[in-house]
Amino acid sequence: MTHRYIKVGITAFVLVAAFSGLLYKSLAEGTEFYKHVDEVMATRSQWEGKKLQLHGFVVANSILVKPDTLEYKFKVQSNGQVMDATYKGIVPDTFKDRPGEEAEVVLKGELTPGGFHVAPNGVTAKCPSKYEAAKKVS
């Protein structure tokens, strides 16, 4: 009977260890910090190499598109702090850099020494306030 309890104990240990390993791996890969540009720039070296969701505003006249490609270079800012960003892919219609119409964006990607590298499908442009529903006055 003791031999049977040892087998059950070993099996239970292996199952718990395997489940714990899978849980840790899936949570570690999905972890992203949500930060504003100025927060990251204050301690830039601390955030390099980490997955981030970076919140900011596209700097006016900063979007450059490589001809005949979907490669973008642009600047995002928050509270006076500016960061370079690169992205390859399709951008939302509200992603623009016209004066007076800064696009509010959240970028998913990784901070590198050369700037913020946006992951595929990592650009989310928030709708301008002109699209928000008007508040009723009572």
Phi, psi and omega per residue, in radians:
M1 nan -0.626 -3.141
T2 -1.089 -0.648 3.124
H3 -1.078 -0.656 3.128
R4 -1.146 -0.724 3.122
Y5 -1.159 -0.586 3.105
I6 -1.152 -0.761 3.118
K7 -1.085 -0.780 3.131
V8 -1.109 -0.733 3.130
G9 -1.110 -0.772 3.124
I10 -1.135 -0.748 3.118
T11 -1.069 -0.794 3.128
A12 -1.088 -0.729 3.132
F13 -1.087 -0.791 -3.140
V14 -1.097 -0.756 3.135
L15 -1.115 -0.769 3.131
V16 -1.135 -0.735 3.129
A17 -1.122 -0.752 3.135
A18 -1.128 -0.784 3.122
F19 -1.090 -0.765 3.136
S20 -1.098 -0.731 3.121
G21 -1.096 -0.786 3.118
L22 -1.117 -0.741 3.129
L23 -1.091 -0.798 3.133
Y24 -1.082 -0.810 -3.106
K25 -1.093 -0.766 -3.115
S26 -1.214 -0.633 3.108
L27 -1.260 -0.680 -3.124
A28 -1.143 -0.675 3.141
E29 -1.243 -0.547 -3.080
G30 -1.571 -0.032 -3.088
T31 -1.341 2.156 3.074
E32 -2.349 2.443 3.081
F33 -1.597 2.461 3.080
Y34 -1.796 1.962 -3.069
K35 -2.367 2.704 3.030
H36 -1.584 2.715 -3.096
V37 -0.931 -0.810 -3.099
D38 -1.126 -0.579 3.100
E39 -1.158 -0.726 -3.129
V40 -1.220 -0.730 -3.105
M41 -1.159 -0.475 3.135
A42 -1.129 -0.591 3.129
T43 -2.378 0.995 -3.006
R44 -0.923 -0.825 -3.067
S45 -1.081 -0.488 3.120
Q46 -1.166 -0.483 -3.037
W47 -1.763 -0.165 -3.124
E48 -1.109 2.334 3.122
G49 1.483 -0.031 -3.136
K50 -1.785 2.612 3.077
K51 -1.309 2.296 -3.095
L52 -2.362 2.697 2.825
Q53 -1.915 1.995 -3.023
L54 -1.837 2.153 -3.126
H55 -1.795 2.342 3.085
G56 -3.027 -2.910 -3.138
F57 -2.181 2.403 3.126
V58 -1.184 2.234 3.130
V59 -1.232 2.351 -3.113
A60 -0.966 2.364 3.113
N61 1.037 0.502 -3.118
S62 -1.833 -0.180 -3.080
I63 -1.362 2.122 3.059
L64 -2.066 2.308 3.133
V65 -2.061 2.210 3.090
K66 -1.182 2.241 -3.085
P67 -0.944 2.414 3.097
D68 1.050 0.435 3.077
T69 -2.398 3.111 3.036
L70 -1.952 0.547 -3.120
E71 -1.651 2.115 -3.085
Y72 -2.009 2.475 2.934
K73 -2.207 2.331 -3.128
F74 -2.750 3.049 3.131
K75 -2.099 2.472 3.031
V76 -2.117 2.590 -3.097
Q77 -2.437 2.764 3.055
S78 -2.745 2.190 3.131
N79 0.879 0.748 3.072
G80 1.478 -0.155 3.108
Q81 -1.636 2.301 -3.061
V82 -2.083 2.471 3.117
M83 -2.350 2.432 3.035
D84 -1.340 2.556 3.112
A85 -2.433 2.615 3.061
T86 -2.259 2.570 -3.107
Y87 -2.679 2.508 3.043
K88 -2.213 2.010 -3.139
G89 2.668 -2.996 3.136
I90 -1.511 2.372 3.134
V91 -1.852 2.697 3.103
P92 -1.141 2.743 3.130
D93 -1.044 -0.536 -3.091
T94 -1.455 0.032 3.089
F95 -1.436 1.829 -3.088
K96 -2.631 2.925 -3.112
D97 -2.374 0.621 3.128
R98 -1.324 2.491 3.125
P99 -0.970 2.354 3.136
G100 1.422 -0.059 -3.127
E101 -2.311 0.936 3.137
E102 -1.034 2.257 3.094
A103 -1.439 2.245 3.055
E104 -1.470 2.201 -3.057
V105 -2.287 2.688 2.927
V106 -2.138 2.137 -3.094
L107 -1.934 2.282 3.066
K108 -1.763 2.253 3.134
G109 2.999 -2.574 -3.042
E110 -2.417 2.424 3.095
L111 -1.451 2.214 3.116
T112 -2.098 2.942 3.096
P113 -1.022 -0.468 3.140
G114 -1.534 -0.031 -3.119
G115 2.306 -2.873 -3.094
F116 -1.639 2.122 3.121
H117 -1.706 1.969 -3.083
V118 -1.441 2.323 3.140
A119 -1.252 2.793 3.060
P120 -0.948 2.381 -3.082
N121 1.006 0.548 -3.062
G122 -1.747 0.192 3.134
V123 -1.853 2.100 3.031
T124 -2.123 1.998 3.117
A125 -1.732 2.192 3.130
K126 -1.361 2.606 3.141
C127 -1.228 2.455 3.076
P128 -1.085 2.756 -3.077
S129 -1.127 -0.326 -3.129
K130 -1.144 -0.287 3.123
Y131 -1.594 -0.136 -3.140
E132 -1.231 2.582 3.141
A133 -1.150 2.472 3.129
A134 -1.251 2.442 3.140
K135 -1.422 2.419 3.128
K136 -1.417 2.389 3.092
V137 -1.696 2.222 -3.114
S138 -1.876 nan nan
